[in-house]
Amino acid sequence: MVAGHGNFAETPPKTRSERRREGTRRRLMRAAYEIIAERGLEGLVIQEITQFADVGYGSFYNHFPSKEAIVEAVTEAALQRILDLHGEVGEIWPGSLESFAMGMRVSLNECKRDRMWGWFLVRSVLSGGQAFHRGAAAQLKRSLEDGVAAGCFKCDDLDMARHIIGGLLLLGTINLVSSDMPEDYENRLVETALKSLSVPADKIKSVIAKPLPKLDLPPFLESADDA
């Protein structure tokens, strides 16, 4: 052990072969992500993914055993990105109301800023991506439960509240990625969601007035060039 460096050994640098392998896997996942964003899960085939990624067909199986496996990998990465986004928001605004409202605002703004990401979310849900739908629904339900427990929301039926808020987010995302909406569109949508949870008007006005944070999240599945 080196004095002053704790008990942790330094991680050895990755070899060129390891970096290349990781890069190929990322390209395959990015290709699947862009295809899903463009048209959903229908008709997704391995050959198209490999062609899109400029990877040999046989090489696909060095990284994923099946089409379902790569869809699962992309879905898990997307869900983790959503958790990371809400985690950063929660660190800035730890209160349940602020965290929930700002999380909605940031999520919608991210879809408007990166329309491929927005289309991926929409088409993952609409084309029957059950794993993604369940994961996103579970995250939303936890946020609602936290708000009820903290006394920020009044809600007699959490499942129905989740359906209402989830529906607003889905419709709002579709509108944001498919057309140019008014500047205040996201805020009006969040205001509607908070009203459905019986949040007082003055508190809604206060949280809507807060500026959006600048989060340090890179574009989905983007990384340095392989070398």
DRENFI-183813 format. One line per field, with one value per atom (N, C-alpha, C): residue in one letter; atom name; x, y, z. Coordinates in steps of 0.02 Angstrom, whole numbers, plus 50000, padded with zeros to 5 digits. Atoms other than C-alpha are relative to their C-alpha. Example, Ala and Ser with C-alpha at 12.3 -4.5 7.8 and 13.67 -1.06 7.14 Angstrom:
BEGIN
resn <- [A|A|A|S|S|S];
name <- [N|CA|C|N|CA|C];
px <- [50045|50615|50045|49958|50684|49961];
py <- [49941|49775|50060|49941|49947|50055];
pz <- [50000|50390|50000|49997|50357|50037];
# end
This chain:
BEGIN
resn <- [M|M|M|V|V|V|A|A|A|G|G|G|H|H|H|G|G|G|N|N|N|F|F|F|A|A|A|E|E|E|T|T|T|P|P|P|P|P|P|K|K|K|T|T|T|R|R|R|S|S|S|E|E|E|R|R|R|R|R|R|R|R|R|E|E|E|G|G|G|T|T|T|R|R|R|R|R|R|R|R|R|L|L|L|M|M|M|R|R|R|A|A|A|A|A|A|Y|Y|Y|E|E|E|I|I|I|I|I|I|A|A|A|E|E|E|R|R|R|G|G|G|L|L|L|E|E|E|G|G|G|L|L|L|V|V|V|I|I|I|Q|Q|Q|E|E|E|I|I|I|T|T|T|Q|Q|Q|F|F|F|A|A|A|D|D|D|V|V|V|G|G|G|Y|Y|Y|G|G|G|S|S|S|F|F|F|Y|Y|Y|N|N|N|H|H|H|F|F|F|P|P|P|S|S|S|K|K|K|E|E|E|A|A|A|I|I|I|V|V|V|E|E|E|A|A|A|V|V|V|T|T|T|E|E|E|A|A|A|A|A|A|L|L|L|Q|Q|Q|R|R|R|I|I|I|L|L|L|D|D|D|L|L|L|H|H|H|G|G|G|E|E|E|V|V|V|G|G|G|E|E|E|I|I|I|W|W|W|P|P|P|G|G|G|S|S|S|L|L|L|E|E|E|S|S|S|F|F|F|A|A|A|M|M|M|G|G|G|M|M|M|R|R|R|V|V|V|S|S|S|L|L|L|N|N|N|E|E|E|C|C|C|K|K|K|R|R|R|D|D|D|R|R|R|M|M|M|W|W|W|G|G|G|W|W|W|F|F|F|L|L|L|V|V|V|R|R|R|S|S|S|V|V|V|L|L|L|S|S|S|G|G|G|G|G|G|Q|Q|Q|A|A|A|F|F|F|H|H|H|R|R|R|G|G|G|A|A|A|A|A|A|A|A|A|Q|Q|Q|L|L|L|K|K|K|R|R|R|S|S|S|L|L|L|E|E|E|D|D|D|G|G|G|V|V|V|A|A|A|A|A|A|G|G|G|C|C|C|F|F|F|K|K|K|C|C|C|D|D|D|D|D|D|L|L|L|D|D|D|M|M|M|A|A|A|R|R|R|H|H|H|I|I|I|I|I|I|G|G|G|G|G|G|L|L|L|L|L|L|L|L|L|L|L|L|G|G|G|T|T|T|I|I|I|N|N|N|L|L|L|V|V|V|S|S|S|S|S|S|D|D|D|M|M|M|P|P|P|E|E|E|D|D|D|Y|Y|Y|E|E|E|N|N|N|R|R|R|L|L|L|V|V|V|E|E|E|T|T|T|A|A|A|L|L|L|K|K|K|S|S|S|L|L|L|S|S|S|V|V|V|P|P|P|A|A|A|D|D|D|K|K|K|I|I|I|K|K|K|S|S|S|V|V|V|I|I|I|A|A|A|K|K|K|P|P|P|L|L|L|P|P|P|K|K|K|L|L|L|D|D|D|L|L|L|P|P|P|P|P|P|F|F|F|L|L|L|E|E|E|S|S|S|A|A|A|D|D|D|D|D|D|A|A|A];
name <- [N|CA|C|N|CA|C|N|CA|C|N|CA|C|N|CA|C|N|CA|C|N|CA|C|N|CA|C|N|CA|C|N|CA|C|N|CA|C|N|CA|C|N|CA|C|N|CA|C|N|CA|C|N|CA|C|N|CA|C|N|CA|C|N|CA|C|N|CA|C|N|CA|C|N|CA|C|N|CA|C|N|CA|C|N|CA|C|N|CA|C|N|CA|C|N|CA|C|N|CA|C|N|CA|C|N|CA|C|N|CA|C|N|CA|C|N|CA|C|N|CA|C|N|CA|C|N|CA|C|N|CA|C|N|CA|C|N|CA|C|N|CA|C|N|CA|C|N|CA|C|N|CA|C|N|CA|C|N|CA|C|N|CA|C|N|CA|C|N|CA|C|N|CA|C|N|CA|C|N|CA|C|N|CA|C|N|CA|C|N|CA|C|N|CA|C|N|CA|C|N|CA|C|N|CA|C|N|CA|C|N|CA|C|N|CA|C|N|CA|C|N|CA|C|N|CA|C|N|CA|C|N|CA|C|N|CA|C|N|CA|C|N|CA|C|N|CA|C|N|CA|C|N|CA|C|N|CA|C|N|CA|C|N|CA|C|N|CA|C|N|CA|C|N|CA|C|N|CA|C|N|CA|C|N|CA|C|N|CA|C|N|CA|C|N|CA|C|N|CA|C|N|CA|C|N|CA|C|N|CA|C|N|CA|C|N|CA|C|N|CA|C|N|CA|C|N|CA|C|N|CA|C|N|CA|C|N|CA|C|N|CA|C|N|CA|C|N|CA|C|N|CA|C|N|CA|C|N|CA|C|N|CA|C|N|CA|C|N|CA|C|N|CA|C|N|CA|C|N|CA|C|N|CA|C|N|CA|C|N|CA|C|N|CA|C|N|CA|C|N|CA|C|N|CA|C|N|CA|C|N|CA|C|N|CA|C|N|CA|C|N|CA|C|N|CA|C|N|CA|C|N|CA|C|N|CA|C|N|CA|C|N|CA|C|N|CA|C|N|CA|C|N|CA|C|N|CA|C|N|CA|C|N|CA|C|N|CA|C|N|CA|C|N|CA|C|N|CA|C|N|CA|C|N|CA|C|N|CA|C|N|CA|C|N|CA|C|N|CA|C|N|CA|C|N|CA|C|N|CA|C|N|CA|C|N|CA|C|N|CA|C|N|CA|C|N|CA|C|N|CA|C|N|CA|C|N|CA|C|N|CA|C|N|CA|C|N|CA|C|N|CA|C|N|CA|C|N|CA|C|N|CA|C|N|CA|C|N|CA|C|N|CA|C|N|CA|C|N|CA|C|N|CA|C|N|CA|C|N|CA|C|N|CA|C|N|CA|C|N|CA|C|N|CA|C|N|CA|C|N|CA|C|N|CA|C|N|CA|C|N|CA|C|N|CA|C|N|CA|C|N|CA|C|N|CA|C|N|CA|C|N|CA|C|N|CA|C|N|CA|C|N|CA|C|N|CA|C|N|CA|C|N|CA|C|N|CA|C|N|CA|C|N|CA|C|N|CA|C|N|CA|C|N|CA|C|N|CA|C|N|CA|C|N|CA|C|N|CA|C|N|CA|C|N|CA|C|N|CA|C|N|CA|C|N|CA|C|N|CA|C|N|CA|C|N|CA|C|N|CA|C|N|CA|C|N|CA|C|N|CA|C|N|CA|C|N|CA|C|N|CA|C|N|CA|C|N|CA|C|N|CA|C|N|CA|C|N|CA|C|N|CA|C|N|CA|C|N|CA|C|N|CA|C|N|CA|C|N|CA|C|N|CA|C];
px <- [50042|50000|50044|49963|50065|49972|50023|50056|49961|50041|49920|49953|50044|49828|49946|50054|49710|50014|49994|49677|49981|50025|49622|50057|49949|49737|49975|50019|49741|49974|50027|49635|50047|49954|49750|49965|50032|49719|49977|50027|49616|50046|49960|49705|49964|50029|49677|49944|50050|49582|49936|50058|49468|49962|50033|49433|49964|50032|49396|49936|50058|49277|49943|50051|49186|49971|50024|49176|49953|50045|49098|49933|50063|48969|49960|50035|48927|49969|50027|48906|49938|50058|48787|49940|50054|48686|49974|50020|48686|49957|50039|48623|49930|50066|48482|49959|50033|48439|49971|50023|48428|49944|50052|48324|49934|50060|48202|49971|50024|48192|49965|50029|48151|49934|50062|48016|49974|50023|48000|50032|49972|48032|49977|50026|47931|50051|49957|48036|50074|49929|48200|50035|49964|48323|50075|49929|48504|50039|49962|48564|49997|50006|48498|50042|49961|48579|50074|49929|48749|50018|49987|48736|50002|50003|48688|50063|49941|48834|50065|49941|48954|50043|49969|48994|49981|50014|49007|49944|50058|48851|50022|49977|48947|50026|49972|49028|49946|50055|48858|49998|50008|48857|50059|49946|49022|49981|50021|48926|49931|50069|48743|49977|50023|48664|49938|50062|48505|49979|50029|48406|49970|50032|48310|50051|49949|48473|50025|49977|48529|49946|50054|48357|49998|49999|48368|50058|49942|48542|49987|50016|48484|49947|50053|48328|50028|49970|48429|50042|49959|48549|49956|50047|48402|49969|50029|48321|50051|49948|48486|50011|49992|48501|49944|50057|48327|50012|49986|48376|50056|49945|48538|49974|50028|48441|49961|50040|48318|50043|49955|48459|50035|49968|48549|49952|50051|48388|49987|50013|48358|50055|49945|48529|49996|50006|48493|49938|50062|48314|49976|50016|48298|49928|50070|48119|49958|50039|47990|49963|50037|47885|50047|49953|48032|50034|49968|48118|49954|50048|47961|49987|50018|47914|50059|49942|48090|50022|49984|48118|49957|50044|47967|50023|49979|48026|50064|49936|48203|49992|50012|48142|49969|50032|48029|50047|49952|48162|50054|49950|48287|49973|50031|48166|49994|50003|48143|50069|49932|48330|50029|49974|48372|49941|50062|48227|50007|49991|48304|49986|50013|48302|49925|50072|48122|49961|50034|48068|50014|49985|48157|49954|50044|48058|49928|50069|47894|49990|50010|47919|50015|49989|47987|49936|50063|47821|49946|50055|47704|50008|49990|47785|50004|50006|47764|50062|49941|47930|49982|50027|47865|50052|49949|48030|50011|49991|48054|49939|50061|47873|49996|50003|47881|50051|49948|48045|49983|50018|47986|49940|50059|47818|50019|49978|47906|50035|49966|48016|49949|50052|47863|49960|50039|47767|50039|49959|47913|49999|50001|47916|49934|50066|47729|49993|50003|47743|50039|49959|47882|49963|50036|47775|49940|50057|47623|50025|49972|47730|50024|49975|47804|49944|50056|47631|49995|50001|47664|49941|50053|47532|49942|50058|47356|49976|50015|47316|49968|50034|47188|50014|49988|47238|50065|49934|47423|50004|49996|47399|49968|50033|47276|50040|49958|47388|50059|49944|47532|49978|50025|47425|49989|50013|47374|50065|49936|47550|50039|49965|47625|49970|50033|47496|50017|49981|47535|50071|49930|47721|50006|49996|47695|49973|50029|47579|50042|49957|47689|50063|49939|47843|49985|50019|47754|49993|50010|47704|50067|49936|47879|50046|49954|47969|49971|50031|47844|49981|50018|47807|50030|49975|47860|49944|50049|47765|50017|49986|47747|50053|49946|47889|49978|50023|47782|49965|50037|47716|50018|49979|47820|49976|50022|47778|49925|50073|47592|49983|50012|47601|50015|49982|47691|49949|50051|47567|49936|50059|47423|50010|49985|47508|49997|50000|47533|49930|50069|47354|49962|50034|47296|50020|49976|47395|49983|50024|47310|50055|49947|47466|49973|50026|47419|50029|49981|47427|50064|49940|47559|50064|49941|47677|50015|49989|47651|50035|49971|47690|50073|49932|47847|50048|49954|47921|50006|49997|47877|50046|49960|47967|50075|49929|48133|50033|49965|48262|50021|49977|48307|50075|49928|48475|50037|49958|48618|50031|49976|48646|50058|49941|48808|49989|50015|48733|50019|49982|48813|49942|50051|48704|49999|50009|48637|50045|49956|48763|50056|49945|48889|50063|49937|49070|50057|49942|49245|50011|49985|49305|50041|49962|49373|50070|49932|49559|50041];
py <- [49940|50000|50062|49937|50172|50049|49954|50298|50056|49943|50427|49984|50017|50329|49950|50043|50226|49927|50071|50041|49975|50019|50042|49997|50006|49976|50037|49965|50076|49950|50043|50004|50003|49998|49951|50026|49974|50039|49944|50050|49946|49992|50013|49864|50025|49979|49916|49953|50050|49754|50009|49989|49788|50062|49938|49965|49990|50013|49904|49959|50042|49772|50041|49957|49898|50048|49954|50017|49966|50037|49885|49988|50011|49845|50064|49936|50030|50016|49984|50049|49958|50043|49901|50026|49974|49973|50066|49935|50146|49988|50015|50071|49977|50024|49979|50058|49942|50138|50046|49954|50244|49969|50033|50114|50000|49999|50101|50070|49931|50291|50018|49983|50297|49966|50035|50165|49952|50045|50067|49931|50067|49883|49956|50041|49818|49990|50014|49732|50008|49993|49757|49932|50062|49626|50011|49996|49588|50026|49979|49612|50075|49927|49790|50035|49970|49829|49999|50005|49766|50044|49957|49858|50073|49932|50018|50017|49989|49997|49990|50016|49947|49947|50056|49786|49935|50064|49612|49963|50035|49507|49950|50051|49367|50029|49968|49490|50016|49984|49530|49951|50052|49365|49996|49994|49406|50046|49950|49539|49986|50013|49485|49933|50066|49312|50003|49995|49377|50072|49934|49526|50025|49982|49524|50025|49981|49538|50071|49932|49697|50051|49955|49775|50008|49997|49732|50044|49960|49810|50074|49930|49971|50026|49980|49975|50013|49991|49953|50063|49939|50090|50062|49943|50207|50012|49992|50172|50028|49974|50204|50074|49929|50370|50041|49966|50418|50006|49998|50372|50050|49952|50472|50071|49932|50623|50021|49983|50617|50002|49998|50581|50067|49935|50740|50055|49950|50840|49996|50009|50765|50028|49971|50821|50076|49927|50999|50023|49984|51001|49938|50061|50868|49995|50003|50915|49961|50045|50793|50038|49961|50926|50028|49970|51017|49946|50053|50855|49971|50029|50787|50049|49951|50947|50016|49984|50990|49940|50060|50809|49996|49999|50822|50053|49945|50989|49983|50018|50928|49944|50056|50766|50023|49974|50857|50044|49957|50985|49959|50044|50846|49968|50029|50767|50052|49947|50934|50016|49986|50962|49945|50059|50786|49959|50031|50729|49926|50072|50560|49964|50027|50525|50000|49995|50585|49947|50051|50474|49930|50066|50326|49985|50011|50348|49986|50008|50367|49933|50062|50222|49938|50058|50108|49982|50012|50128|49977|50013|50129|49935|50061|49980|49938|50059|49868|49981|50016|49880|49994|50010|49804|50014|49990|49807|50074|49928|49992|50031|49972|50031|49986|50018|49937|50039|49964|50019|50074|49929|50196|50009|49995|50164|49992|50011|50100|50062|49940|50255|50056|49949|50368|49986|50018|50272|50016|49984|50289|50075|49928|50477|50023|49982|50489|49978|50025|50383|50044|49955|50495|50066|49937|50649|49994|50011|50575|49993|50010|50519|50065|49936|50693|50051|49954|50773|50051|49952|50863|49987|50019|50768|49968|50035|50712|49953|50049|50552|49939|50059|50417|49937|50058|50302|50010|49989|50295|49972|50029|50182|50046|49955|50301|50065|49941|50449|49987|50018|50358|49999|50001|50330|50071|49931|50513|50037|49965|50582|49969|50033|50451|50018|49980|50493|50070|49931|50678|50003|50000|50643|49971|50030|50530|50047|49954|50650|50062|49940|50797|49987|50017|50709|49994|50006|50665|50069|49933|50846|50037|49964|50911|49976|50026|50795|50003|50002|50804|50069|49934|50990|50054|49944|51161|50024|49981|51195|50068|49935|51362|49992|50001|51407|49976|50018|51381|49932|50063|51211|49952|50047|51106|50022|49975|51218|49991|50009|51210|49927|50071|51021|49980|50016|51009|50031|49968|51132|49957|50043|51019|49938|50059|50868|50014|49983|50956|50016|49986|51017|49935|50065|50836|49967|50028|50797|50047|49954|50939|50042|49955|51045|50071|49931|51224|50043|49958|51355|50040|49960|51460|49958|50044|51312|49980|50016|51267|50059|49941|51445|50008|49993|51445|49952|50050|51284|50008|49988|51328|50058|49939|51494|49987|50014|51411|49985|50013|51407|49926|50068|51240|49994|50008|51171|49978|50027|51131|49935|50065|50946|49976|50025|50861|49928|50065|50717|49999|50003|50667|49972|50031|50619|49924|50072|50442|49958|50047|50307|50033|49967|50435|49991|50008|50404|50020|49982|50439|49950|50045|50365|49941|50060|50189|50006|49998|50174|49945];
pz <- [50000|50000|50000|50004|49957|50050|49948|50100|49969|50022|50079|49944|50055|49944|50020|49977|50053|49986|50008|50033|49931|50065|49853|49949|50052|49717|49938|50061|49557|49948|50053|49417|49940|50057|49276|49938|50062|49110|49955|50045|48983|49940|50060|48839|49938|50063|48660|49979|50018|48631|50041|49957|48780|49979|50022|48721|49934|50064|48546|50010|49987|48612|50029|49970|48720|49948|50052|48572|49952|50045|48461|50032|49963|48594|50002|49998|48610|49932|50066|48422|49985|50010|48417|50040|49958|48562|49972|50029|48482|49938|50060|48319|50018|49978|48408|50027|49971|48503|49946|50052|48345|49958|50038|48253|50039|49958|48399|50002|49999|48407|49935|50065|48222|49988|50017|48214|50053|49948|48376|49994|49998|48408|49943|50054|48261|49945|50056|48130|50015|49982|48225|49990|50014|48159|50009|49985|48198|49940|50059|48019|49990|50007|48014|50053|49947|48181|49982|50016|48123|49940|50057|47957|50022|49975|48046|50040|49957|48167|49963|50040|48027|50037|49964|48121|49964|50033|48046|50036|49972|48070|50053|49952|48156|50064|49940|48276|50052|49954|48350|50058|49949|48443|50048|49951|48527|50057|49951|48623|50028|49979|48631|49973|50024|48621|49955|50038|48538|49991|50009|48477|50066|49937|48641|50051|49952|48737|49989|50012|48650|50017|49981|48672|50076|49926|48858|50024|49980|48869|49989|50014|48786|50049|49954|48895|50070|49934|49055|50002|50002|49002|50000|50002|48964|50069|49933|49132|50049|49956|49220|49988|50016|49129|50031|49968|49190|50075|49928|49368|50016|49989|49352|49995|50009|49289|50062|49941|49433|50063|49943|49554|50006|49999|49504|50020|49981|49518|50075|49929|49690|50045|49961|49749|50002|50001|49696|50039|49964|49763|50038|49963|49898|50024|49979|49944|49950|50043|49875|49945|50049|49788|49947|50047|49710|49956|50037|49661|49946|50047|49578|49942|50051|49486|49954|50040|49430|49960|50037|49379|49937|50059|49262|49951|50044|49193|49964|50031|49163|49950|50045|49084|49934|50060|48963|49959|50034|48922|49964|50030|48887|49936|50060|48763|49944|50050|48676|49972|50021|48670|49957|50036|48609|49976|50024|48502|49987|50008|48465|50066|49934|48652|50014|49990|48660|49961|50041|48515|50026|49972|48593|50059|49943|48754|49977|50024|48661|49966|50039|48542|50041|49955|48679|50036|49966|48767|49951|50045|48618|49960|50038|48531|50044|49957|48681|50039|49960|48772|50073|49933|48932|50055|49948|49028|50012|49993|48993|50034|49971|49034|50074|49929|49199|50040|49964|49248|50010|49995|49209|50046|49957|49295|50073|49931|49452|50028|49978|49460|50015|49990|49442|50063|49941|49575|50064|49941|49698|50015|49990|49670|50029|49974|49701|50073|49931|49858|50047|49959|49924|50013|49993|49891|50047|49955|49980|50072|49933|50128|50031|49975|50143|50009|49993|50140|49944|50055|49975|49953|50046|49875|50039|49974|49914|49945|50052|49823|50032|49973|49863|49961|50043|49720|49962|50030|49679|49929|50067|49529|49948|50047|49448|49992|50005|49489|49954|50044|49405|49927|50069|49250|49974|50021|49245|49984|50009|49267|49942|50054|49152|49932|50062|49019|49979|50014|49032|49973|50022|49014|49929|50066|48864|49946|50048|48774|49992|50003|48818|49960|50037|48751|49925|50071|48588|49969|50027|48564|49993|50002|48604|49945|50051|48483|49930|50066|48341|49973|50023|48333|50045|49960|48396|50046|49951|48556|50030|49967|48649|50054|49952|48766|50069|49933|48920|50002|50004|48865|50056|49948|48985|50069|49934|49133|50009|49995|49094|50012|49990|49085|50072|49931|49252|50048|49959|49327|50003|50002|49270|50042|49961|49347|50075|49929|49514|50025|49980|49517|50012|49992|49497|50066|49937|49655|50059|49949|49752|50031|49976|49768|49998|49999|49821|49944|50057|49684|50014|49986|49773|49997|50003|49789|49928|50071|49606|49966|50030|49555|50020|49975|49662|49966|50029|49593|49925|50072|49413|49984|50012|49431|50007|49990|49477|49933|50064|49336|49996|50010|49261|50014|49987|49317|49937|50054|49201|50026|49978|49226|49958|50034|49182|49975|50028|49083|49925|50072|48916|49960|50043|48768|50010|49987|48784|49955|50033|48737|49960|50034|48677|50041|49964|48719|49954|50040|48660|49944|50055|48497|50023|49983|48506|49970|50025|48490|50032];
# end
